[in-house]
Amino acid sequence: MMIVVRAVMMGFEVDFRETLMGAKSHVLFSLDTGSASARPWPESLKIIRANAEVISATPYAGGLLYLANGDFQTGTQVIGISTADAPRHLRKITPHLLAGTLSLANGTLVLSDRNAEELGINLGDEVSVYAAENVNDAVRQYSDANEQDDDAKRKAILEKIRLNAQKLKVVGIVNHEAAGFLAYTSLTTGQQLFKLGQEVTGIASELAHPEDSADLATALHSQLPGWKAQLWSDDDSARLAAMRNEQTMMQFVLSIIALVAAFSVMNTTITVTTQKRREIGVIAAIGGKRGQIVNVFLIQATIVGVLGTVIGLIGSLLVLHLRNDVREFLALLTGGQIHAVEGVFLSSIPAHIQPWDVALTCTTSILLCILAGFLPAWFAARMEPASALRD
């Protein structure tokens, strides 16, 4: 049970982490608005690319974007990266491309299938986009107009409100479950949408070892004054921590099962020593040492522990191998749904087996059995021969 549950729960965490690492930029470096001594982004880009851990780094122009198609609207975060860097930077989401291409020509957009469904658009359609800043400006102007008592002034302000919608052609649609809800466009288009001119929002980087992103951010902190780093795990750090806490608590609960099993071995040894009191007395009477008596029962407990652990190990590996078949069988028995329902029932059960974890579990189980067998054996060896023979 410990091996199966540990492997499945670790599988959920590993799959979730790999999904995050496969959908988001590993480290996003952005300018700290409160700093006046920030390095220019071209210099910062060279410093980041010079780090051996970085396999790809590209400037990006991004932010919140509103999308509209007729009466349908939605919002998403968009990242604009250069057309030249797009194939290398977006190669990790290529397997999740449902239709179209990830080549980011100017005036084009790659978005998730969920956003496309919300807007009712297909590949090749055009969608109207509005930068969040434009919408906020329009809302502020509308509020100012409502505060005017003079109808002429109110009308003049309302006539100046412009959202400055731009039309972008949808050239790619990706699976939101694996690639997230980010949308992608070219760097030039992103700079136009967010009125950045030749400036950028930040630098998106991909690492050879994404799990070391915090170390990279720390190492580059002193070299990039005025820049801040956002890691791929920051937005979901609470969920990752919850998964680790859940594993710890589940491991504690399952350890009780091993402890109960050890007590069963102890009870068996106590029963055997009680039934063999006369034999123990005879061995002691003819000069048998206490250590020899203890070894007899200790070997028995060891055999039980080793044999039980081996059978348990084989059984756990078999269950993990057939875990999806077991899931379907249980679903049929209980009348549940076999196929995946989004957010409710997973299409497959992940599992990640760590050899050191399996070895630790097996070793602990055997040691618990040996300890459980030693205690009654030690008390039995201290039995007086005369008392044992008399009973």
Secondary structure, DSSP 8 states (H G I E B T S, - for coil): -HHHHHHHHHHHHHHHHHHHHHHS-SEEEEE-TT-S----HHHHHHHHHHSTTEEEEEEEEEEEEEEEETTEEEEEEEEEE-TTTHHHHTGGGGGGEEEE-----TTEEEEEHHHHHHHT--TT-EEEEEEHHHHHHHHHHHHHHHT-S-HHHHHHHHHH-----EEEEEEEEE-HHHH-S-EEEEHHHHHHHTT-TT--SEEEEEESSGGGHHHHHHHHHTTSTTEEEEETTSTTHHHHHHHHHHHHHHHHHHHHHHHHHHHHHHHHHHHHHHHTHHHHHHHHHTT--HHHHHHHHHHHHHHHHHHHHHHHHHHHHHHHHTHHHHHHHHHHHHT---S-BTTTB-SS------HHHHHHHHHHHHHHHHHHHHHHHHHHHTS-HHHHHH-
